[in-house]
Amino acid sequence: MRAGPVAERTSARADLVKRSTAIVAAALQELQRGELQRQRRTVLGFAAAGSASRPVLGGRPLHDFCSNDYLGLAREPLVVRAMQEAAAVWGAGAGAAHLVTGHSAEHQALEQELATFTGREAALLFSTGYMANVGVITALAARGEIIVQDRLNHASLIDGARQSGARLQRYLHADAEDAARVIDAAEGRAALLATDGVFSMDGDVAPLPTLAALARRHEAWLLVDDAHGLGVLGAAGRGALEEQRLTADDVPLLVGTLGKAFGCFGAFVAGDRDVIELILQRARSYIYTTALPPAVAAAARMALALSQQQSWRRERLQASVARFRRAAAERGIPMLPSATPIQPVVVPGAGNCLAASRALLQRGFWVAAIRSPTVPAGTERLRITLNATHEDAHIDALLDALVEVLAG
């Protein structure tokens, strides 16, 4: 007897679920075989240790050499207190999007202070850096146009270009001549040229003056995502643009994050007032999401102020970078050329890199193993990051541990 329509639909759904489950299981097994499956580690708290606080993992405190808290502001008492006091006034969340009821006086003040800090007319807060890049690009580029990007740009810049409907063209990493070749071939259709300021996996800095001249010549927007440069580079911590003596006229679109050197959360884009207004009106990732909690904005305001008042944090960080590189060279540790807090040690092979990271963890050092697809296969690396709270003795101990681990 033939089954009825309801039974047939139920059976078809069951078959679909079985096939889907098998596909998911096979995909996860493939990641495991290639040692590419990512894992989260749960931090249980922080233990005070000299000038630093050390994350507690598996019941013991570790030396953290993989976070992006470059200036050591995430647990700075003044920043924490600013968040606590603002939460007492504003509550735990914003409650709505910025364009509904979520835009508070704390948000407004932070935007004004970020605009002043970056030397621009206005700034616009986003809930994450990913949302900022996607929002800016989709607001300013459209189908039929061309977006030109560095091959090693952050995923959010790449995804923003793809979502815009424009055609994405990529040039060789940090190669201004190849960028010129690509944008020349666009024949006037290039709407936007985008690059990281500091590249998050290599630690090198983009050739911004040449790219700025190139964008100006072709009348294209230049967008620089300086997430890893702001607060760190330049005498006043204004990032890669300050270090390379560029102004708002050279780089009309500057994206920055509050979750790295400033130790908080969120992101922003800064530029001319009318451009920022247009992004506010068009960026779906801004319009259709809840605003940052006002208490987070208050903490970011304090962190921004401290980053400017306490230049010793930047000075200490720069001294640690110099010490690390000098000592690594003395020990024969192969390093990529980077003068920023991001100091990668290439360990080719996903399994080899993961094993090195685990060996360091056993010795008390938390260093992330970066594998494909974040970096190309064959260029896997230990991504070591330095911050202003690292002590010389801990840096030297990490280097000694690296020598042991890399020797096998």
C-alpha positions in Angstrom: 0.0 0.0 0.0 1.4 3.4 -1.0 2.2 5.8 1.8 0.2 9.0 2.0 1.6 12.5 1.2 2.3 13.3 4.9 4.2 10.1 5.4 6.2 10.7 2.2 7.1 14.2 3.2 8.1 13.0 6.7 10.3 10.3 5.1 11.9 12.8 2.7 12.7 15.1 5.6 14.3 12.3 7.6 16.5 11.3 4.6 17.5 15.0 4.2 18.5 15.2 7.9 20.5 12.0 7.6 22.4 13.3 4.5 23.0 16.6 6.1 24.3 14.9 9.3 26.7 12.8 7.2 28.0 15.8 5.3 28.6 17.7 8.6 30.4 14.8 10.1 32.6 14.3 7.0 33.5 18.0 7.0 34.5 17.9 10.7 36.5 14.8 10.2 38.4 16.4 7.3 39.3 19.3 9.5 40.5 17.0 12.2 42.6 14.9 9.9 44.3 18.1 8.6 44.7 19.4 12.1 42.8 22.5 11.1 39.9 22.4 13.5 39.8 25.4 15.7 39.3 25.1 19.4 38.2 27.5 22.1 40.0 27.6 25.4 38.0 28.8 28.4 39.8 31.4 30.6 38.8 30.9 34.2 40.0 34.3 35.4 43.1 36.3 35.8 46.0 36.1 38.4 48.0 39.1 39.3 51.7 38.8 38.5 53.9 41.8 38.8 52.8 44.5 36.4 50.6 42.1 34.4 47.5 39.9 35.0 47.9 36.4 33.7 45.0 34.4 32.2 44.2 31.2 34.2 43.7 28.2 31.9 43.3 24.6 33.2 43.9 25.7 36.8 47.2 27.6 36.2 48.2 31.1 35.2 49.9 31.6 31.8 52.1 34.2 30.3 49.8 35.6 27.5 51.7 36.2 24.3 48.8 36.1 21.9 46.2 38.8 22.9 45.8 42.1 21.1 45.7 44.1 24.3 48.8 45.9 23.2 48.8 48.8 25.8 47.6 46.6 28.7 44.4 48.7 29.1 41.8 45.9 29.2 42.1 45.4 32.9 43.4 48.9 33.8 41.5 49.9 37.0 40.6 53.3 35.7 39.0 51.8 32.6 37.2 49.2 34.6 35.9 51.8 37.0 34.6 54.0 34.1 32.6 51.0 32.8 31.2 50.2 36.3 30.2 53.8 37.0 28.5 54.1 33.5 26.7 50.8 34.0 25.2 52.1 37.2 23.8 55.1 35.2 23.0 53.5 31.8 22.4 49.9 32.6 23.9 46.8 31.0 22.9 47.4 27.4 21.9 50.1 24.9 18.5 48.4 24.3 18.1 49.3 20.6 20.0 50.4 17.5 21.6 53.8 17.3 18.8 55.1 15.1 16.1 54.1 17.5 16.8 54.7 21.2 20.3 53.2 21.5 22.4 56.3 20.9 23.5 57.7 24.3 25.5 60.7 25.4 28.4 58.3 26.0 28.3 57.2 22.4 28.1 60.7 21.1 31.0 61.8 23.3 33.1 58.9 22.2 32.5 59.6 18.5 33.5 63.2 19.0 36.7 62.2 20.8 37.6 59.7 18.2 37.1 62.3 15.5 39.4 64.7 17.3 42.0 61.9 18.0 42.1 60.9 14.3 42.1 64.5 13.0 38.8 64.1 11.2 35.4 65.9 11.2 33.3 63.0 12.4 33.3 59.4 13.5 30.7 56.7 13.5 30.6 53.8 16.0 30.0 50.2 15.0 29.4 47.2 17.2 32.4 45.3 15.8 35.3 45.9 13.4 33.9 43.3 11.0 30.6 45.3 10.8 32.5 48.5 10.3 34.4 47.3 7.3 31.4 45.6 5.7 29.2 48.7 6.4 31.6 51.2 5.0 32.4 49.3 1.8 28.8 48.4 1.0 27.7 52.0 1.6 30.2 53.4 -0.8 30.7 50.8 -3.6 28.1 49.3 -5.9 27.6 46.7 -8.6 29.5 47.6 -11.8 32.4 49.2 -9.9 35.7 47.7 -8.9 37.3 47.4 -5.4 41.0 47.0 -5.3 42.5 45.3 -2.2 45.7 43.9 -0.8 45.8 40.1 -1.1 46.4 39.7 2.7 43.7 42.1 3.9 41.5 41.2 6.8 38.6 38.9 6.0 36.1 41.7 6.8 37.5 43.9 4.0 37.3 41.0 1.6 33.7 40.1 2.7 32.6 43.7 2.5 33.7 43.9 -1.1 31.9 40.7 -1.9 28.7 41.8 -0.3 28.8 45.2 -2.1 28.2 43.6 -5.5 31.2 45.3 -6.9 34.0 43.4 -8.5 36.9 42.6 -6.2 40.5 42.8 -7.7 43.4 41.9 -5.4 47.1 42.9 -5.7 50.2 41.3 -4.4 50.8 41.9 -0.7 52.1 45.3 0.1 53.2 45.7 -3.5 52.4 49.3 -4.6 53.5 48.6 -8.2 51.1 45.7 -8.5 48.4 47.8 -7.0 49.0 50.4 -9.7 48.8 47.7 -12.3 45.5 46.5 -11.0 43.9 49.9 -10.6 45.2 51.1 -14.0 43.5 48.1 -15.6 40.2 49.1 -13.9 40.0 52.0 -16.4 38.3 54.4 -14.2 35.9 52.0 -12.6 37.8 51.6 -9.3 35.6 53.0 -6.6 37.7 52.1 -3.7 41.2 51.0 -2.7 41.4 49.3 0.7 44.3 48.0 2.8 45.1 47.1 6.4 47.4 49.6 8.0 49.2 46.9 10.0 48.7 43.4 8.7 47.4 41.2 11.6 49.2 38.0 10.7 52.5 39.4 9.4 52.9 42.5 11.5 54.2 44.6 8.6 52.9 48.0 7.5 51.3 48.9 4.2 53.0 51.3 1.8 50.4 54.0 2.6 52.0 57.1 0.9 52.2 55.4 -2.4 48.7 53.9 -2.1 47.4 57.4 -1.2 48.9 58.9 -4.3 47.5 56.1 -6.4 44.0 56.5 -5.1 44.1 60.2 -5.5 45.3 59.9 -9.1 42.4 57.6 -10.0 39.8 59.5 -7.9 39.1 56.4 -5.8 38.3 56.2 -2.1 41.2 55.0 0.0 40.1 53.0 3.1 42.7 52.1 5.7 41.8 49.6 8.4 44.3 50.5 11.1 43.0 48.2 13.8 46.5 47.0 14.8 48.2 50.4 14.4 46.0 52.9 16.3 47.2 53.4 19.8 50.5 51.6 19.0 52.3 53.4 16.2 53.3 57.1 16.0 54.5 59.4 18.7 50.9 60.1 19.8 49.6 56.7 19.0 47.6 57.8 16.0 48.7 54.8 14.1 50.3 54.0 10.8 49.0 57.2 9.3 50.9 59.3 11.9 54.0 57.2 11.5 54.0 57.7 7.7 52.9 61.4 8.0 49.6 61.1 6.2 46.5 63.3 6.8 42.8 63.0 6.4 43.2 64.4 2.9 45.5 61.5 2.0 43.3 58.8 3.7 39.7 59.9 3.6 38.3 56.7 5.3 40.0 55.4 8.5 38.6 52.4 10.2 39.8 51.6 13.8 38.9 49.2 16.5 38.4 49.7 20.3 39.1 46.1 21.1 42.9 46.0 20.6 45.2 48.7 21.8 42.3 50.4 23.7 41.4 47.2 25.4 37.6 47.5 25.1 35.1 46.5 22.3 33.6 48.0 19.2 34.9 49.9 16.2 34.5 53.1 14.2 35.0 54.8 10.9 36.3 58.4 10.8 36.2 60.9 7.9 34.5 64.0 6.5 31.2 64.8 8.1 29.1 64.3 4.9 30.8 61.0 4.1 30.1 59.7 7.7 26.5 60.9 7.3 26.1 58.9 4.1 27.6 55.8 5.7 25.1 56.2 8.6 22.2 56.3 6.2 23.3 53.4 4.1 25.4 50.9 6.2 23.1 48.0 7.0 25.5 46.7 9.6 25.1 50.0 11.4 21.4 50.5 10.9 20.1 47.1 11.8 22.0 46.1 15.0 21.9 47.0 18.6 24.3 49.8 19.7 27.3 49.1 22.0 26.4 49.2 25.7 26.9 52.8 26.8 29.2 51.4 29.6 31.5 50.0 27.0 31.6 53.4 25.3 32.5 55.0 28.6 35.3 52.6 29.2 36.6 53.2 25.7 36.6 56.9 26.3 38.8 56.4 29.4 41.1 54.1 27.5 41.5 56.5 24.7 42.3 59.3 27.1 44.9 57.1 29.0 46.5 56.1 25.7 47.3 59.7 25.1 48.2 60.7 28.6 50.4 57.7 29.4 52.9 57.6 26.6 55.0 55.2 28.8 52.8 52.4 27.6 53.8 52.9 24.0 57.4 53.5 24.9 57.5 50.3 27.0 55.9 48.3 24.2 58.3 49.6 21.6 61.2 48.7 23.9 59.9 45.2 24.3 59.5 44.8 20.5 63.1 45.9 20.0 64.3 43.6 22.9 62.4 40.6 21.5 63.8 41.0 18.0 67.3 41.6 19.1 67.3 38.6 21.4 65.5 36.4 18.8 68.3 37.2 16.3 71.0 36.3 18.9 69.3 33.0 19.5 68.9 32.2 15.8 65.1 32.3 15.8 63.8 33.0 12.3 61.5 36.0 12.3 59.4 37.8 9.7 60.3 41.5 9.2 58.0 43.3 11.6 58.6 46.4 13.8 55.1 46.1 15.4 53.9 44.1 18.4 53.0 41.3 16.1 56.0 39.0 15.8 55.3 35.9 13.7 57.6 32.8 13.8 56.8 30.7 10.7 56.5 26.9 11.5 55.4 25.3 8.3 52.8 22.5 8.5 49.6 22.7 10.5 50.6 19.7 12.7 54.1 21.1 13.4 52.7 24.6 14.2 50.0 23.2 16.5 52.6 20.9 18.3 54.8 23.9 18.8 52.0 25.9 20.3 51.1 23.1 22.6 54.7 22.6 23.7 54.9 26.3 24.6 51.6 26.0 26.5 53.1 23.2 28.6 56.0 25.6 29.5 53.5 28.3 30.6 53.4 30.4 27.5 50.1 31.0 25.6 51.0 31.5 21.9 48.4 31.0 19.1 49.1 28.6 16.2 47.8 30.3 13.1 46.9 27.8 10.3 45.0 27.7 7.0 42.7 29.3 5.9 43.8 32.3 8.0 47.2 32.1 6.4 48.2 30.2 3.3 49.1 26.5 3.8 52.9 26.2 4.2 53.2 29.5 6.0 51.7 28.4 9.3 53.0 30.4 12.2 53.2 31.1 15.9 51.7 34.6 16.2 53.5 36.2 19.1 52.1 39.5 20.3 53.8 41.8 22.8 52.1 44.2 25.2 53.1 47.0 27.5 52.8 44.8 30.6 55.3 42.1 29.6 58.4 42.1 31.7 61.9 41.6 30.3 62.3 38.3 32.2 59.1 36.9 30.7 60.2 37.9 27.2 63.6 36.2 27.7 62.0 33.1 29.1 59.6 32.9 26.1 62.6 33.1 23.7 64.4 30.4 25.6 61.3 28.2 25.4 61.0 28.9 21.6 64.6 27.7 21.1 63.8 24.4 22.9 60.5 23.9 21.0 61.8 24.8 17.6 64.8 22.5 18.1 62.3 19.6 18.4 
